[in-house]
Amino acid sequence: QVRLVESGGGLVQAGDSLRLSCAASGRTLSSGAMGWFRPAPGKEREFVGAITWSGGTTYYADSGKGRFTISRDTAQNTGNLQMNSLKPEDTAVYYCAAGRAVPVGAPTSARYYNYWGQGTQVTVSS
C-alpha cells in the first residue's frame, strides 16, 4: 500500500508560482508513474501532468505546457509539480496519484492510477 500526501498549495496572485510536492510512504516507488490531476467541469478529474518513475519521462496537458514542470526525487520517494505563470483558471484542488504498473503510452487516464492523495488547494486570484 502507498500513502500519498500533497503539500505546497495556497493562495497566490495571477502570474505567481507555486511548487506542489507529493510524498509517498509505505512502499518505495520503483516503477510506474506519478501523475497530477485536478477537477474539471464534466470530468471527475482532469489530467495535469505525469512522470514515469524510473525513466523520468514527462507528459503534460496542453493547459500546462510551458508553465508547469514535473519532477521526481527517487531517493526521497517524492514528486513535484512546479507551476509558473499561474492563471485564475488554474484554481482547483490538485491531487497526486501513483500507478504501480509500467504505463503503456502516456499515463493520462485516472483509471491507470492505484493510489491517490487527499489533494491540496491552489487558489489564484486575478
TIRO-2110 file (N, C-alpha, C; in Angstrom, 1 decimal):
// TIRO-2110
0.8, -1.2, 0.0, N, 1, A
0.0, 0.0, 0.0, CA, 1, A
0.9, 1.2, 0.0, C, 1, A
0.4, 2.3, -0.7, N, 2, A
1.2, 3.5, -0.8, CA, 2, A
0.3, 4.6, -0.3, C, 2, A
0.8, 5.5, 0.5, N, 3, A
0.1, 6.7, 1.0, CA, 3, A
0.8, 7.9, 0.4, C, 3, A
-0.1, 8.7, -0.1, N, 4, A
0.4, 9.9, -0.8, CA, 4, A
-0.1, 11.2, -0.1, C, 4, A
0.8, 12.1, 0.2, N, 5, A
0.4, 13.3, 0.9, CA, 5, A
1.0, 14.5, 0.1, C, 5, A
0.0, 15.4, -0.4, N, 6, A
0.4, 16.6, -1.1, CA, 6, A
0.6, 17.7, -0.1, C, 6, A
1.5, 18.7, -0.6, N, 7, A
1.7, 19.9, 0.2, CA, 7, A
2.1, 21.0, -0.8, C, 7, A
2.0, 22.2, -0.3, N, 8, A
2.5, 23.3, -1.1, CA, 8, A
1.4, 24.2, -1.8, C, 8, A
0.2, 23.8, -1.6, N, 9, A
-0.9, 24.7, -2.1, CA, 9, A
-1.0, 26.0, -1.4, C, 9, A
-1.8, 26.9, -1.9, N, 10, A
-2.0, 28.2, -1.2, CA, 10, A
-2.7, 29.1, -2.1, C, 10, A
-2.8, 30.4, -1.6, N, 11, A
-3.4, 31.5, -2.3, CA, 11, A
-2.3, 32.4, -2.9, C, 11, A
-2.4, 32.6, -4.2, N, 12, A
-1.4, 33.4, -4.9, CA, 12, A
-2.1, 34.3, -5.9, C, 12, A
-1.4, 35.3, -6.4, N, 13, A
-2.0, 36.1, -7.5, CA, 13, A
-1.6, 35.6, -8.9, C, 13, A
-2.4, 36.0, -9.8, N, 14, A
-2.1, 35.7, -11.2, CA, 14, A
-0.7, 36.1, -11.6, C, 14, A
0.0, 35.1, -12.2, N, 15, A
1.4, 35.4, -12.6, CA, 15, A
2.4, 34.8, -11.6, C, 15, A
2.0, 34.5, -10.4, N, 16, A
2.9, 33.9, -9.4, CA, 16, A
3.2, 32.4, -9.7, C, 16, A
4.0, 31.9, -8.8, N, 17, A
4.4, 30.5, -8.9, CA, 17, A
4.1, 29.7, -7.7, C, 17, A
3.9, 28.4, -7.8, N, 18, A
3.7, 27.5, -6.6, CA, 18, A
4.4, 26.2, -7.0, C, 18, A
4.9, 25.6, -5.9, N, 19, A
5.5, 24.3, -6.1, CA, 19, A
4.8, 23.3, -5.2, C, 19, A
4.1, 22.3, -5.8, N, 20, A
3.4, 21.3, -5.1, CA, 20, A
4.4, 20.1, -4.9, C, 20, A
4.3, 19.5, -3.8, N, 21, A
5.0, 18.2, -3.6, CA, 21, A
4.1, 17.1, -3.2, C, 21, A
4.5, 15.9, -3.5, N, 22, A
3.7, 14.7, -3.2, CA, 22, A
4.7, 13.7, -2.6, C, 22, A
4.5, 13.4, -1.3, N, 23, A
5.4, 12.5, -0.6, CA, 23, A
4.7, 11.1, -0.5, C, 23, A
5.4, 10.1, -1.0, N, 24, A
4.9, 8.7, -0.9, CA, 24, A
5.5, 8.0, 0.2, C, 24, A
4.7, 7.2, 0.9, N, 25, A
5.2, 6.4, 2.0, CA, 25, A
4.5, 5.1, 2.0, C, 25, A
5.1, 4.1, 2.7, N, 26, A
4.5, 2.8, 2.8, CA, 26, A
5.1, 1.8, 1.8, C, 26, A
5.6, 2.2, 0.7, N, 27, A
6.2, 1.4, -0.3, CA, 27, A
7.0, 2.2, -1.2, C, 27, A
8.2, 1.8, -1.5, N, 28, A
9.1, 2.6, -2.4, CA, 28, A
8.5, 2.5, -3.8, C, 28, A
8.4, 3.6, -4.5, N, 29, A
8.0, 3.7, -5.9, CA, 29, A
9.2, 3.4, -6.7, C, 29, A
9.2, 2.2, -7.4, N, 30, A
10.3, 1.8, -8.2, CA, 30, A
10.0, 1.8, -9.7, C, 30, A
8.8, 1.8, -10.0, N, 31, A
8.3, 1.7, -11.4, CA, 31, A
7.0, 2.5, -11.5, C, 31, A
6.4, 2.4, -12.7, N, 32, A
5.1, 3.1, -12.8, CA, 32, A
5.3, 4.5, -13.0, C, 32, A
4.3, 5.3, -12.6, N, 33, A
4.3, 6.7, -12.8, CA, 33, A
3.6, 7.5, -11.7, C, 33, A
3.9, 8.7, -11.6, N, 34, A
3.2, 9.6, -10.7, CA, 34, A
2.5, 10.7, -11.5, C, 34, A
1.3, 10.9, -11.3, N, 35, A
0.5, 11.9, -12.0, CA, 35, A
-0.1, 13.0, -11.1, C, 35, A
-0.5, 14.1, -11.8, N, 36, A
-1.2, 15.2, -11.1, CA, 36, A
-2.5, 15.4, -11.8, C, 36, A
-3.6, 15.6, -11.0, N, 37, A
-4.9, 15.8, -11.6, CA, 37, A
-5.6, 16.9, -10.8, C, 37, A
-6.6, 17.5, -11.5, N, 38, A
-7.5, 18.5, -10.8, CA, 38, A
-8.9, 18.3, -11.3, C, 38, A
-9.9, 18.7, -10.6, N, 39, A
-11.3, 18.5, -11.1, CA, 39, A
-11.5, 19.5, -12.2, C, 39, A
-12.4, 19.1, -13.1, N, 40, A
-12.8, 20.0, -14.2, CA, 40, A
-14.3, 19.7, -14.5, C, 40, A
-15.0, 20.8, -15.1, N, 41, A
-16.4, 20.6, -15.4, CA, 41, A
-16.6, 19.4, -16.3, C, 41, A
-17.5, 18.6, -16.0, N, 42, A
-17.8, 17.4, -16.8, CA, 42, A
-16.9, 16.2, -16.7, C, 42, A
-15.9, 16.4, -15.8, N, 43, A
-14.9, 15.3, -15.6, CA, 43, A
-14.7, 15.1, -14.1, C, 43, A
-14.5, 13.9, -13.8, N, 44, A
-14.2, 13.6, -12.4, CA, 44, A
-12.8, 14.3, -12.0, C, 44, A
-11.8, 14.0, -12.8, N, 45, A
-10.5, 14.6, -12.6, CA, 45, A
-9.8, 14.8, -14.0, C, 45, A
-9.3, 15.9, -14.1, N, 46, A
-8.6, 16.3, -15.4, CA, 46, A
-7.1, 16.1, -15.2, C, 46, A
-6.5, 15.5, -16.2, N, 47, A
-5.1, 15.2, -16.2, CA, 47, A
-4.3, 16.5, -16.3, C, 47, A
-3.3, 16.7, -15.5, N, 48, A
-2.5, 17.9, -15.5, CA, 48, A
-1.1, 17.5, -16.0, C, 48, A
-0.5, 16.5, -15.5, N, 49, A
0.8, 16.0, -16.0, CA, 49, A
1.2, 14.8, -15.3, C, 49, A
2.2, 14.1, -15.7, N, 50, A
2.7, 12.9, -15.1, CA, 50, A
4.2, 12.7, -15.4, C, 50, A
4.8, 11.8, -14.7, N, 51, A
6.2, 11.5, -14.9, CA, 51, A
6.4, 10.0, -14.6, C, 51, A
7.1, 9.3, -15.5, N, 52, A
7.4, 7.9, -15.2, CA, 52, A
8.5, 7.9, -14.1, C, 52, A
8.3, 6.9, -13.2, N, 53, A
9.2, 6.9, -12.0, CA, 53, A
10.6, 6.5, -12.4, C, 53, A
10.8, 5.5, -13.2, N, 54, A
12.2, 5.0, -13.4, CA, 54, A
12.9, 5.9, -14.5, C, 54, A
12.2, 6.2, -15.6, N, 55, A
12.9, 6.9, -16.7, CA, 55, A
12.8, 8.4, -16.6, C, 55, A
11.8, 8.9, -15.9, N, 56, A
11.6, 10.4, -15.8, CA, 56, A
11.0, 11.0, -17.0, C, 56, A
10.3, 10.3, -17.8, N, 57, A
9.6, 10.8, -19.0, CA, 57, A
8.4, 11.6, -18.5, C, 57, A
8.3, 12.8, -19.0, N, 58, A
7.2, 13.7, -18.5, CA, 58, A
6.1, 13.8, -19.6, C, 58, A
4.9, 14.1, -19.1, N, 59, A
3.7, 14.3, -20.0, CA, 59, A
3.0, 15.5, -19.4, C, 59, A
2.4, 16.3, -20.3, N, 60, A
1.7, 17.5, -19.8, CA, 60, A
0.4, 17.7, -20.6, C, 60, A
-0.6, 18.1, -19.9, N, 61, A
-1.8, 18.6, -20.6, CA, 61, A
-1.5, 19.9, -21.3, C, 61, A
-2.2, 20.2, -22.4, N, 62, A
-2.0, 21.4, -23.1, CA, 62, A
-2.1, 22.6, -22.2, C, 62, A
-3.0, 22.6, -21.2, N, 63, A
-3.2, 23.7, -20.4, CA, 63, A
-2.0, 24.1, -19.6, C, 63, A
-1.1, 23.2, -19.4, N, 64, A
0.1, 23.5, -18.5, CA, 64, A
1.4, 23.5, -19.3, C, 64, A
1.4, 23.1, -20.5, N, 65, A
2.7, 23.1, -21.3, CA, 65, A
3.3, 24.5, -21.3, C, 65, A
4.6, 24.5, -21.0, N, 66, A
5.4, 25.7, -21.0, CA, 66, A
5.3, 26.5, -19.7, C, 66, A
4.3, 26.1, -18.8, N, 67, A
4.2, 26.7, -17.5, CA, 67, A
4.4, 25.8, -16.3, C, 67, A
4.1, 24.5, -16.5, N, 68, A
4.2, 23.5, -15.4, CA, 68, A
5.4, 22.6, -15.7, C, 68, A
6.1, 22.2, -14.7, N, 69, A
7.2, 21.2, -14.8, CA, 69, A
7.1, 20.2, -13.7, C, 69, A
7.1, 19.0, -14.1, N, 70, A
7.0, 17.8, -13.1, CA, 70, A
8.4, 17.2, -13.0, C, 70, A
8.7, 16.9, -11.7, N, 71, A
10.0, 16.2, -11.5, CA, 71, A
9.7, 15.2, -10.4, C, 71, A
10.7, 14.3, -10.1, N, 72, A
10.6, 13.4, -9.0, CA, 72, A
12.0, 13.2, -8.4, C, 72, A
12.0, 12.8, -7.2, N, 73, A
13.2, 12.5, -6.5, CA, 73, A
13.1, 11.1, -6.0, C, 73, A
13.7, 10.2, -6.7, N, 74, A
13.5, 8.8, -6.4, CA, 74, A
14.1, 8.4, -5.0, C, 74, A
15.1, 9.1, -4.6, N, 75, A
15.7, 8.8, -3.3, CA, 75, A
14.8, 9.2, -2.2, C, 75, A
14.0, 10.3, -2.4, N, 76, A
13.1, 10.8, -1.3, CA, 76, A
11.7, 10.2, -1.5, C, 76, A
11.5, 9.5, -2.6, N, 77, A
10.1, 9.0, -2.9, CA, 77, A
9.1, 10.1, -3.0, C, 77, A
9.5, 11.2, -3.7, N, 78, A
8.7, 12.4, -3.7, CA, 78, A
8.6, 12.9, -5.2, C, 78, A
7.4, 13.4, -5.5, N, 79, A
7.2, 14.1, -6.8, CA, 79, A
6.9, 15.5, -6.6, C, 79, A
7.1, 16.3, -7.6, N, 80, A
6.9, 17.8, -7.5, CA, 80, A
6.2, 18.3, -8.8, C, 80, A
5.4, 19.3, -8.6, N, 81, A
4.7, 20.0, -9.7, CA, 81, A
5.0, 21.5, -9.5, C, 81, A
5.9, 22.0, -10.4, N, 82, A
6.3, 23.4, -10.3, CA, 82, A
5.3, 24.1, -11.3, C, 82, A
4.6, 25.1, -10.8, N, 83, A
3.6, 25.8, -11.6, CA, 83, A
4.0, 27.3, -11.6, C, 83, A
4.3, 27.7, -12.8, N, 84, A
4.6, 29.1, -13.1, CA, 84, A
3.6, 29.8, -13.8, C, 84, A
3.6, 31.2, -13.8, N, 85, A
2.7, 32.0, -14.6, CA, 85, A
1.2, 31.5, -14.3, C, 85, A
0.9, 31.4, -13.1, N, 86, A
-0.4, 30.8, -12.7, CA, 86, A
-1.5, 31.8, -13.2, C, 86, A
-2.7, 31.2, -13.5, N, 87, A
-3.8, 31.9, -14.0, CA, 87, A
-5.0, 31.6, -13.1, C, 87, A
-6.0, 32.5, -13.0, N, 88, A
-7.2, 32.2, -12.2, CA, 88, A
-7.8, 30.9, -12.5, C, 88, A
-7.8, 30.5, -13.8, N, 89, A
-8.4, 29.2, -14.2, CA, 89, A
-7.6, 28.0, -13.7, C, 89, A
-6.5, 28.2, -13.1, N, 90, A
-5.7, 27.1, -12.5, CA, 90, A
-6.2, 26.8, -11.1, C, 90, A
-7.1, 27.6, -10.6, N, 91, A
-7.7, 27.4, -9.3, CA, 91, A
-8.4, 26.0, -9.2, C, 91, A
-7.9, 25.2, -8.3, N, 92, A
-8.5, 23.9, -8.1, CA, 92, A
-7.9, 23.2, -7.0, C, 92, A
-8.4, 22.0, -6.6, N, 93, A
-7.7, 21.1, -5.7, CA, 93, A
-6.8, 20.2, -6.6, C, 93, A
-5.6, 20.1, -6.3, N, 94, A
-4.7, 19.3, -7.1, CA, 94, A
-4.4, 18.0, -6.3, C, 94, A
-4.5, 16.9, -7.1, N, 95, A
-4.3, 15.6, -6.5, CA, 95, A
-3.1, 14.9, -7.1, C, 95, A
-2.3, 14.3, -6.4, N, 96, A
-1.2, 13.5, -7.0, CA, 96, A
-1.7, 12.0, -6.9, C, 96, A
-1.2, 11.2, -7.8, N, 97, A
-1.6, 9.8, -7.9, CA, 97, A
-0.4, 9.0, -8.3, C, 97, A
-0.4, 7.7, -7.9, N, 98, A
0.7, 6.8, -8.3, CA, 98, A
0.2, 5.6, -8.9, C, 98, A
0.8, 5.1, -9.9, N, 99, A
0.4, 3.9, -10.6, CA, 99, A
1.5, 2.9, -10.4, C, 99, A
1.2, 1.6, -10.2, N, 100, A
2.2, 0.6, -10.0, CA, 100, A
2.8, 0.1, -11.3, C, 100, A
2.0, -0.1, -12.3, N, 101, A
2.5, -0.8, -13.5, CA, 101, A
3.2, 0.2, -14.4, C, 101, A
4.1, -0.4, -15.2, N, 102, A
4.8, 0.4, -16.2, CA, 102, A
3.7, 0.9, -17.2, C, 102, A
3.5, 2.1, -17.4, N, 103, A
2.5, 2.6, -18.3, CA, 103, A
2.7, 2.2, -19.7, C, 103, A
1.6, 1.9, -20.4, N, 104, A
1.7, 1.7, -21.9, CA, 104, A
1.2, 3.0, -22.5, C, 104, A
2.1, 3.7, -23.1, N, 105, A
1.7, 5.0, -23.6, CA, 105, A
1.7, 6.0, -22.5, C, 105, A
1.1, 7.2, -22.7, N, 106, A
1.1, 8.3, -21.8, CA, 106, A
0.1, 8.0, -20.7, C, 106, A
0.5, 8.1, -19.4, N, 107, A
-0.4, 7.7, -18.3, CA, 107, A
-1.4, 8.9, -18.0, C, 107, A
-2.3, 9.2, -18.9, N, 108, A
-3.1, 10.4, -18.7, CA, 108, A
-4.5, 10.1, -18.1, C, 108, A
-4.8, 8.8, -18.1, N, 109, A
-6.1, 8.4, -17.6, CA, 109, A
-6.1, 8.2, -16.1, C, 109, A
-7.1, 8.7, -15.4, N, 110, A
-7.1, 8.5, -13.9, CA, 110, A
-7.3, 7.0, -13.6, C, 110, A
-7.8, 6.2, -14.5, N, 111, A
-8.0, 4.8, -14.3, CA, 111, A
-6.7, 4.0, -14.1, C, 111, A
-5.6, 4.6, -14.7, N, 112, A
-4.3, 3.9, -14.6, CA, 112, A
-3.8, 3.9, -13.1, C, 112, A
-4.2, 4.9, -12.4, N, 113, A
-3.5, 5.1, -11.1, CA, 113, A
-4.2, 4.2, -10.0, C, 113, A
-3.3, 3.7, -9.1, N, 114, A
-3.8, 2.9, -8.0, CA, 114, A
-4.0, 3.6, -6.7, C, 114, A
-3.2, 4.7, -6.5, N, 115, A
-3.2, 5.4, -5.2, CA, 115, A
-3.4, 6.9, -5.4, C, 115, A
-4.1, 7.5, -4.5, N, 116, A
-4.4, 8.9, -4.6, CA, 116, A
-4.2, 9.6, -3.3, C, 116, A
-3.7, 10.9, -3.4, N, 117, A
-3.6, 11.7, -2.2, CA, 117, A
-4.9, 12.4, -1.9, C, 117, A
-4.9, 13.2, -0.9, N, 118, A
-6.1, 13.9, -0.4, CA, 118, A
-6.3, 15.2, -1.1, C, 118, A
-5.3, 15.7, -1.8, N, 119, A
-5.4, 16.9, -2.5, CA, 119, A
-4.9, 18.1, -1.7, C, 119, A
-4.5, 19.1, -2.5, N, 120, A
-4.1, 20.4, -1.9, CA, 120, A
-4.7, 21.5, -2.7, C, 120, A
-5.2, 22.5, -2.0, N, 121, A
-5.9, 23.6, -2.7, CA, 121, A
-5.0, 24.6, -3.3, C, 121, A
-5.2, 25.0, -4.5, N, 122, A
-4.5, 26.1, -5.2, CA, 122, A
-5.5, 27.1, -5.6, C, 122, A
-5.4, 28.3, -5.1, N, 123, A
-6.3, 29.4, -5.5, CA, 123, A
-5.5, 30.6, -6.1, C, 123, A
-5.8, 31.0, -7.3, N, 124, A
-5.1, 32.0, -8.0, CA, 124, A
-6.1, 33.2, -8.2, C, 124, A
-5.8, 34.3, -7.6, N, 125, A
-6.6, 35.5, -7.7, CA, 125, A
-6.2, 36.4, -8.8, C, 125, A
-7.2, 37.1, -9.4, N, 126, A
-6.8, 37.9, -10.6, CA, 126, A
-6.5, 39.3, -10.1, C, 126, A
END
